[in-house]
Amino acid sequence: MIPKFTAVHNKFKLNGRHYTFERLKDVAYSFIKEGEPHEIEIGEFLLQWTDSSKTVTVKTSGSTGKPKSINLSKQAMVHSAIATGDYFKLKPGNSALMCLPATFIAGKMMIVRAIILGLRLDLVVPNSNPLAFLRKKYLFAAMVPMQLNNSLEKLYKIRTLIVGGTKVSDDLVEKIQESSSTVYATYGMTETITHIAVKKLNKFKAHTTKAYFEVLPNVEISQDDRGCLVINAPYLGKLPIVTNDVVMLHSNTTFELLGRLDNVINSGGIKIQPEQLEAKLAPYINADFFIASQENDMLGEEIVLVIEGKERELYKDIFSNLKKYEIPKEVIFLESFARTSSGKINRHKTLEFSKKVT
């Protein structure tokens, strides 16, 4: 039986103490009045969660457009929490660490999972190295790639870690292969109430050569005529969610993410997915970068490589594994990239700003 959003599991604990639904309001007021900045954000969310409304107002990250506020069903958030719990086999009383800010959906859902699934949730300041001073070990946590990269030496403190917000680089994936922790990349967005699919990044079985995203329970996927992912999860609403993410389906429950339709470059009639080129170039560039395009009279669009930082000499074989039509016609160095409030590179704003500067 699915609990209502007003339910609080009897095994739930926040920083070592159990609270009823009504007492969560007291915690919220206390955090807002006396808490640190990250606790104030948690308090504000708890006030929304315990008010009379059936929805919660959440900000989108702005990575694929302007940030906006949307209303999410509290009961749908309960279903999302249960789907995650079922997939990872989380049990009442399991320990969990919250080291993400409650500003966006990922942080909010850590709280909802704890309340609904009965997790023992501890809060720490959501900084770039959240495990630095921890003495305890935890069964479950969520991070962004930067936090994971800075936590490698103490990653053994987390048994199961989900990582989202932006792509986990190939270099970082390589670094976690010997870790005792099991790490998963997540796929989702605010509109899908955080992740609807996860991809294992390490601790593969001997016969496994490549992992794909696998959907959570009660999620169905398909493709539209553009090759983009369509998500059908009844708990999210009656209508399917049509994305602009180009995918390759490998089964009814697994898919490979190829890139954003918005980013596709049409160069001389050949459609090129920037994210695929970026994966090939990643081992050769020790800086943030992305593939973009600029107008070309003959080709329509031509590929350019945009790198953050001062101009410098590049590795001589940087384009050796690219096909002829994939090789950038120009390399552009920019002192700094525009980013969203959640830290993702905003490609379009970065390019707009560079044009104004030049």
N, C-alpha and C positions, 0 to 999 in steps of 0.2 A: 504493500500500500504506500502510495506516494504521500509524504507529509505535506501539510500546508506551510506556507512561508512563515506563518506565525509560530510554528513549532520550533522548539529548541531541544536538540538531543540531550539526554541526561548525562552523556559522557563528554559533552562539549566543555572545554575549558579555555579561557583566555588569560594568558600569562599566569596559569596555575590555578585560576578560580572559575567556578561554574556560575553562570548567570541565567536567570529565566528571561523570557522575552521582555517582560516589563523592566527587569533590572538592567537590561541592555541600554535602556534609555538613560538610566543614571550614569552608566559608564560613558555614554555618548556625551552627556553634559559635562562630566568630569574632564574628559579628554579635551573638549572644546574650550573649557574655562582654564584648565591648568596644564594641558599637555604640550608636548613638543610639536613642531609643525607637522610631522608625519602622524602623530596621534590626533591632532585636530582634524586632519583629513579623514581618519578612521571614524572619529566621533560624528562628523557630518554625515558620513555614509550610514552609520548605525541609526542616526535620527531618521534618515529617509526609510531605512529598512523597517523600523518599528512604528512609523506613522500610519495613518488610516488609508493611505493610497495603496492601490494594487500595483503601482509601477514605481520604478526608480529612474531618475534622470541621470544619464551618463554622457560624458563627452567622448567623441571619437578622437582618434589620434591625429587625424589630418594628413596621413601619409599618402592618401590617394585623392585628396581634395581638401577643401577648407574644413577645419575642425567644426563640428556642430554638436548640438545636444540632442539626444534621442531618448525616448522613454522605453524602458524594457520592463516586461512583466516580471514581477517578483516570483510568481509561480514558475515561469519559464526558467528563471535563474536557479530555482530549486531542482528542476529537471536536469539542467546542465551540470549542477554539482553532483547529482546522483550518477549521471553518465560517466563523469570523470572517476568517481568512486568505484563504479563497477569495473571500468576498464583497468584501473590500477589496483583493484582488489583492496581498497582502503577499508579498514575496519574501525569501529568505534573504539576510541582510546588511543589510536595511533597518533604519534607526534607529528606536528607540522610547523614549519617556520615561515613567517611572513616577512620578506625582506624587499617587497615591492611597494611603491607608494599606492595609496588608495585612490589616487587621482583618476586612474583609468580602470577599465573593466577587469584586467588581470588581477589587480590588487583587491578589488571589491569581491571577486569570486573566491579568493583565498579565504576571506571571512565567511562567505556564505557556505562554502564547503565545510568549514569547521563547525558552524552552527548546525547544519543539516545532517552531516555525517557523523558528528560526535568526535571531532578531532581535538587534540590538545594543542592549541595554537599559541605559539610564542611570537611576540612582536620585537623586531629590531629596527634600528634606523636604516632606511633604504638607501644606503650609500653604495659606492663602487666596489667595496670589499666587505660584504656583510658577514662573512664567516671569520673574520680576522680575530675577534676576541671571544668567540663562542667556545664554551666548554662542553656543552651537551651535543648529542647526536640526534638527528631527526630522520623520520621515515620519508617525509615528503616535503618538497619545497618548489618554488617557482622563481626563476631569475630571467634577466635579460643577458645577452651574450657578453657584454662588458663585465657584468658581475661574475659570470662563470669564468671568464678568462683570468680575473683577479683572484679567484677562489680555488685555483687548481691544487695548491699545496694542502688545502684543508677540505677538499671536496669529499673525502671519506666520511665527513660528518653528516652527509646527506645520502640516504640510500637510493631514493628515486627523485630525480630532478627533471622538471619540465622547463624548457627554455623558449621564450618567444619575444615578440616585439620587433625583431628583424632577423635576417638570415644568419645562421651560425656558419662562420667561415670554414673552409676546408682545413685551414691551418689549425683552428681551434678544435675541430672534430678530431684531427690527428692527435692533439695533445691529450684528449680524454680517453684514448683507446685502452690505456692500462689502468684506468681508474676503477676503484671498487664500486663506485656509484653507477647506477644505470641512468643515462641521460637521454631525454627525448626532445626533439624539436616539435613545436606545436604549429598548427594551421588554424587560423580563425580570425575573427574581427569583432568589433564591438557589437555589430548587428547580429552575430551568431552567438553572442554571450560567451565570449572568449573562444577557446579552441573547440572544433568539431572533429579534428583529426590530429594524430600524433605520429611521429616518425622516430624510430630508435636510432641513436647515433653511435652507440658503442655496445660492447658485450654481445657481439653477434655469434650465432652458432657457426660451426665450422663450414657448413655448406652455403651459408648466406653470403652473397657477393654485394648486394645492394638493397637498401631498405626503402620502402615507399611509405607515404602517408597512409595510415589506416584509420578509418572513421570510428568514432565512438559508438556505443550501442544506440540503436533507434535512430541512426542517421543514414539516409540514402543519398547516393550521388549519381549524377549523370552529366552529360555534356550538351551544350546547345550547338546550333549550327556554326558558331564562331570558334568552337573548340574550347569554350570556357566552362568552368565548373558550375554546376547547378546543385544546390544543397536542399534536400527535402528532409526536414526534421520537424515532426508534428508538434513538438513542445515549443518550437520557435514561432509557430503560427500556421495557418492553413496554406498560405502561398509559399511556393519554393523561393529560395534566395538565389538570384542569378548574379554571379560574380563576373568580374573582368579578368579573372585569373585563368590563363591558358594552361591546360593540363593534358596529361596522357593517362587514360584510365587503364589500369592493369587487371582489375577485377571489379566486382560489384562493391567492394569495400576498400580498395586501395587505388591510389593515384600518385602520379609524379607531377610536381609543380614545375612548369616550364618558364613562367614569367607573366608579367602583366600585359594585357592586350593594349593598354594605354601606351606602353613603351615600345611596341613593335615598330621597327624601322623598315621602310620599303625602299630599298636601294636598287635601282635599275630593274625593278619588278621582282626582286628577291626579298622575301620577308625574313627579317632577322630579329630574333629575340635577344635583347641586350643581356638579360640575366644569364643566358647560355654562354655568351662570350666572356662575361665577367668571371664565370666559374673557371674558364680556361686560363684567364689572365691572372687570377688571384695568387698563384704560387710565385709570380714574378714581380709583384708590386707590393712593397712594404708601406702602404699608405691607403687611406680611404680613396676610392675611385668609383667611377661608373661609366658605362657606355651610353652615348647619346648620339644625336644626329644634327646636321645642319644642312641647309638648302644647297643643292647642286644642280646646275642648269641641265646637265646631261642625265644624271641618275635620279633626279627628284630629291633624294636625300642621300647624304654620305655619312659614314660612321666616323665619330670622333671619340677619343678617349679623354676623359676629364679626371684629373688627379688633384687631390688636395695637398697643398704645400708649395714650397718654393720650387722653381724650375731646376731640374737636375738631370743628369744622364741616366738613361734607363738601361736595364739589363739587355745586352745585345741580341739575345735570342728570344726576346719577349713575345714576338709574334710568330715564332716558329711552328706552333701547333695550330695556327689559324688557317682557314682556307683563304684563297686570294681575295674573295669578295667580303671576307670578315675583317680584314686588316684595316684599322682606323686610318683615315686620310690625314688626320691631324691629332696631335696630342696637346691638350690645353691644361695648364697648371693654374689653379686658383688658390689663393691664400687660405680661404676657408669656405666650407659648404654651408648652405642653408639647411637647417634641420627642423623637424617638428618638435613639439613640446615633449614627445616621448623619446626623442633622440634619433629618429630615423632620418636618413638623408632625403631631403626634398629636392628631387632632380629638377623639377620645373622651375622652382624658385631660384635654385642655384644658377641655372642657365639664364634666367631673366636678369638676375643681378649681375652676372658676368657681362651681359650685353650692355647694361647701363654703365658699367665701369669702363668698358672699352669704347 
